[in-house]
């Protein structure tokens, strides 16, 4: 690394509580000022809290005009404030690519026009130092693209950062070599992800086709492992005593949990705080009544909606009277957010997966996807499409294969299309530690929007008419939705494979709670082996088989060994007095040691080369 050392994307928040000057203010900030240093074309966020000394109504969080091009807040309005309680404001800094270097200063204030009118706090001082990227200084961390740089191939995606390519270099490559590449190609450095040896280059291109041409040029450097545009993934949204299990609402609010037999599973285990489950998503309400007791080692992100919803299905606190129970009530839950709404910068998402792995995560849920099929990208040449598919495969396999004993659970996507070109979901067809989850409706039919094909498992996702990638709309048979937690201790209904995936993540956590020695491939195989057959086929001719939490946990407890070479199940050890089951074998043959006493019911319908046994 050469050139003067500079601090980039560093947020400074004064830590002392603001004291009143001449009179006690109605509202006080937790910090006196917020300052940040950012490159042009990048984005970051900060969080600050305030406390009111009395109840207030209709409070607006306002930004002075000088800062509005660069700053936004969430929430921007409070209908009511309760005196003595702490409230969090999330501040998003997005510096457009055309911004000139310099210092930009102003204030954020709380005000109201009613009961009583006025400004209720000393304005929060905000300063932004904007710098230009260079070819001689490599910032030490990932840089998130500013909102103006988020470009869509169409209005519905796929989305990428304009004029940005990612290069992953082989181990042993020096910064000097990468700086030489940047100088030769007239590229500037935006940031880097050290765990994956990935650099962010600012280099002009007009569209994805031109980007692919540049990528082919970058591959001529022997130390470049692969290069890829800087893509964003899109969110795939579309009997405890918790309120959702009250008899008058159970059918509408907890049908998904009942479909996968969670009440029976909870008789075996509700989870274990020694099992770490990570949810990588847009953002989270870390103070939510159904998440706060479980959330640790977490970063909230900017928009808390989608992440709060997904995390609640995986691991909302159970048996606490309110809301709903997550599949895994008890867990060590890690929530890692981003600074965008409904999209996630892939490099940041993958980096957070490395963070989760370093913190001991055994399961990682990611409910975002991007589809490179020809149906979803009709104007793209086949050569360009296949080039992107190859690059995407390398990009995501880098983290998946880094942690072979971590189970990655990916949403299949909502385009009613084959999963083969959907990333990162398609890795479930290639990697033994990836579970790709498709969505079903109230009747365990394929949800009208769900992607299909070589998916790992199906789970409830609700259904509704959904606009698909080709502009058409899906036609649901049932329009029941999934009940989830939402920000500010609220709840609501949603649909999408985003919400199918966390059911599987939570159940995988329950399995590890009963048998911590399970490997990620074993968990994947056992979930598949014990799934409920529906007797239905998806449009590609593959069986639709729905997650069965109770049987999966039984399988985890039994944990037999498999021998697939002869289409048979080999049970090692002496298993007495049990009822047996296995599935997916062409001839139904069963090989057991002479000492075993097993009563088996065989289902020999060929589905895939996987099987299961439970007692």
Residue, then its C-alpha position, 0 to 999 in steps of 0.5 A: x500500500x503506497x501513498x499517504x494514510x487516510x481514514x475512510x468510512x470512519x464514523x466518529x460519534x461523541x460519547x458524552x450525553x448532551x447537557x442542557x445549556x440554560x434550560x432542561x430540553x424536552x429531548x436530549x441526544x445521546x451524543x453531541x455530534x456525528x462526523x464521518x469521512x467517506x469517498x465519493x460514490x460510497x455509503x455508510x450509516x450511523x445510529x444515535x439515540x435520544x430520550x424525552x423527559x415527557x410524553x410527546x406526539x407527532x415528532x419529526x426528525x428533520x435534516x437541514x437543506x444543506x445535508x439533504x442530498x447526502x443524509x436520510x434518517x429512519x424513522x423520520x416521524x414518531x407518532x408518539x414518544x413515551x417519556x423516559x424511553x430511549x429511541x434510536x434514529x438510524x442515519x444513512x450517509x450516501x455520497x453521490x459519485x458527482x460530489x466534490x471533495x470537501x466538508x459538508x456540515x449541518x444539523x438534524x433536529x426533532x420538532x413538532x407542530x402539535x402538543x406542544x409545538x417547537x424544537x425539543x432538542x439541541x440540534x445534532x451537529x453532523x459533518x461529512x468529509x468527502x474524499x476522492x478515490x485514488x489508484x495509490x491508496x487501497x482503503x482497508x474495508x469494504x465500501x458500500x456503493x452510494x444509492x445513485x450508483x445502484x443500476x438495474x438492467x431493468x427496473x426490477x433488476x438485476x442490480x449492480x454498482x455502476x463503474x465498479x468491478x470486483x477482483x479476487x486475487x490468488x493468495x500471496x498477491x501483493x498490494x503493489x501488484x494490484x496497484x500496478x493493475x489499477x494504474x495500467x487500467x486507469x482504475x481507482x480503489x474504493x475498498x477491499x475485503x481482506x478475508x476473500x482477497x477481493x478488491x473494489x475497482x472504480x473503472x468506467x463501463x456503460x453496461x454489463x456487456x462492456x463490464x464483461x469485456x473488461x473482466x476478460x481483460x482483467x483475467x489476463x493478469x495471472x494473479x487475478x483469480x476471477x473478476x465480477x461486477x459488483x452485484x446486489x442481491x434482492x430480497x425474496x419478499x413477496x403450541x407455545x403461549x405466543x399470541x399467534x397460537x391463540x385458537x382464534x388466530x392459529x389457523x391464519x397465523x401459525x399454519x406454516x409452523x403446523x404444516x412442518x410439525x413444529x409443535x411436535x418438534x418442540x416436544x423434543x427440543x426448543x433449541x440450545x443457546x450453544x448453537x449459533x445461527x446467523x441471519x444475513x439480511x437488510x436490517x433488524x429491529x434489535x429492540x423488538x420484543x420477540x428478538x431482543x432476548x435472542x439477538x447478540x453480536x449483531x449489527x442492525x443495518x438501516x431498514x429493519x423490515x425484511x431482516x426482522x421478519x426473516x429472523x423472527x421465523x428462524x428464532x423469535x423467542x417462544x413461550x413469551x406470550x407475545x407475537x410468535x415463536x421462531x422455529x428455534x426458540x433458544x439460540x445464539x442468534x447473530x443478526x448482520x444487517x446492511x444499509x439498503x432497502x430490499x437489496x444487499x451489496x453482495x460483497x458486504x453480504x459475503x463479508x458478513x458470512x465470513x464474520x458469522x463463521x468467525x463467530x462460530x455460526x453453524x447455520x447461515x440464512x440468506x434470503x436474497x437472490x438474483x436470477x441470470x436465466x435467459x427468461x429473466x434476461x431476454x436481451x442479454x447474449x448467451x455468452x454474457x449470461x454464461x460468463x456471469x453465471x461462471x463468475x457468480x459461481x466462483x464468487x459465492x463458492x469462495x465462502x461456501x467452500x471456506x466453511x464446509x461444516x457450516x450449513x448455508x440456507x438460501x431462498x430459491x427466489x420468486x420468479x417461478x423459474x428453474x433455480x439453475x441460474x439463481x444465485x446463490x441458491x443454485x449452489x444447493x445443486x453443487x455443494x453439500x453444505x448448501x440448502x436451497x429452499x423453495x416455497x409452498x402455500x397453505x395446501x402444500x402446493x408449489x407457491x405460484x411465484x416460487x422457483x423450482x427444479x433441483x431445490x433441496x427442500x420445500x417449506x411454507x412461504x405463503x402465496x399471493x399474486x406476484x410480479x415475475x421477472x418477465x413481467x407476468x404475474x403469478x396466479x395463486x390457488x391460496x392466498x394465505x400468508x406467513x405471520x412475522x414480527x415487524x419493526x417497532x414491536x408490530x406484526x404482519x403478514x408476508x409471502x415469499x421464499x424469503x420466509x421459507x428459508x428461515x423455517x429450514x434454518x431454525x429446524x437445522x438449529x433444532x437438529x444441532x441442539x439434539x446432536x451437535x456432532x452432525x455435519x452440515x452435509x448430514x443436516x442437509x441430507x436428513x432434512x431431505x430424507x425425512x421430508x413429507x411427500x405431497x404426491x405433486x411434481x413441480x413444472x420440471x418434474x421434480x417431487x415437491x417434498x415439504x420440511x418435516x421438523x419432527x422427523x428431521x429431529x428424530x433423524x438427528x437423534x438416531x443419526x445412522x450411517x448411509x451406504x448409497x452405492x447399492x441403493x440401500x440403507x446401512x444401519x450401523x449398531x444395535x437399534x432395538x425396539x424402534x419404528x423405522x422409515x426411509x425414502x428415496x431408494x429405487x428398489x427398497x432394499x435394506x441392509x442391517x447387521x444381524x444383531x439389529x431388531x428393526x421394524x421398517x415401513x418402506x417407501x420406495x418411490x425414486x426421488x433422489x439419491x438420498x435417504x433417511x431413517x429415524x426411530 
